[in-house]
């Protein structure tokens, strides 16, 4: 678990989607279910970052995703803390075969 040292802290997780699959679900787990997490897609060859979904509650699985990635793209999850007593426990992503 990670403890927040300032209420303006953001934490990030980045990962690739396996070839032939798509991102179907994801969730970030933490101590405060009113915290928000966002899902983005980045590109390793430039500064392009696109928003997939900007507003999801911690501890609530975001489903219905159909996001794929090219060889140069990856997924970014961003967690926004609201207070210094908020904790982040981890994250989970679910994939399906394309």
ROMAR-24348 format. One record per residue (C-alpha): residue in three letters; z, x, y. Coordinates in steps of 0.001 Angstrom, whole numbers, plus 500000, padded with zeros to 6 digits. Layout:
<sites>
ALAZXY/...
</sites>
This chain:
<sites>
UNK500000500000500000/UNK499270501158503498/UNK501661500432506369/UNK500400499718509869/UNK501656502084512537/UNK500041500170515425/UNK498918496554515681/UNK495440497680516745/UNK494802499556513497/UNK491694498864511442/UNK491220500070507869/UNK487860500423506146/UNK486555500495502587/UNK482979501543501905/UNK481066501273498633/UNK477586501031497152/UNK476273498063495220/UNK475080499154491756/UNK471293499108491233/UNK470027495784489893/UNK473104493909491111/UNK474277492019494199/UNK477635491568495890/UNK478899488101494909/UNK482562488137495989/UNK485072490312497787/UNK488653490131498964/UNK491199492332500703/UNK494819491941499641/UNK497702492380502064/UNK501107491155503158/UNK499872488767505878/UNK497302486158504860/UNK496561485425508529/UNK495013488893508923/UNK491237488976509068/UNK488687491006507158/UNK484985491409507832/UNK482009492407505684/UNK479178494601506964/UNK476161496468505615/UNK475516500018506838/UNK472706502520506442/UNK473240506222505685/UNK470079507288507549/UNK470857505709510940/UNK473502503867512950/UNK472355500369511961/UNK475239498140510839/UNK474646494444510251/UNK477302491748509926/UNK477390489838506652/UNK480509487790507438/UNK482876488522510318/UNK485809486208509659/UNK487652486001506334/UNK491362485621505655/UNK493198488323503730/UNK494149487225500168/UNK491305484662500149/UNK488231485598498130/UNK484927485359499969/UNK482427483960497471/UNK478820482817497593/UNK477558486206498723/UNK474076487352497658/UNK473985490727499380/UNK471834493491497927/UNK471391497056499129/UNK468607499587499148/UNK469233503197498121/UNK470182503980501741/UNK472541501033502321/UNK476209500439501560/UNK478898497775502119/UNK481754498123504612/UNK484930496009504471/UNK487077496096507636/UNK490705494905507700/UNK492306494008511026/UNK496085494273511254/UNK497979491932513560/UNK501423493566513599/UNK503158496794512643/UNK504854495107509677/UNK501504494239508017/UNK500564496004504791/UNK497236496400503041/UNK497470496535499240/UNK493864496970498145/UNK490485495312497841/UNK488229493954495123/UNK484483493394494954/UNK482626491313492359/UNK479004491988491405/UNK476380489973489548/UNK473087491003488005/UNK470112490305490284/
</sites>
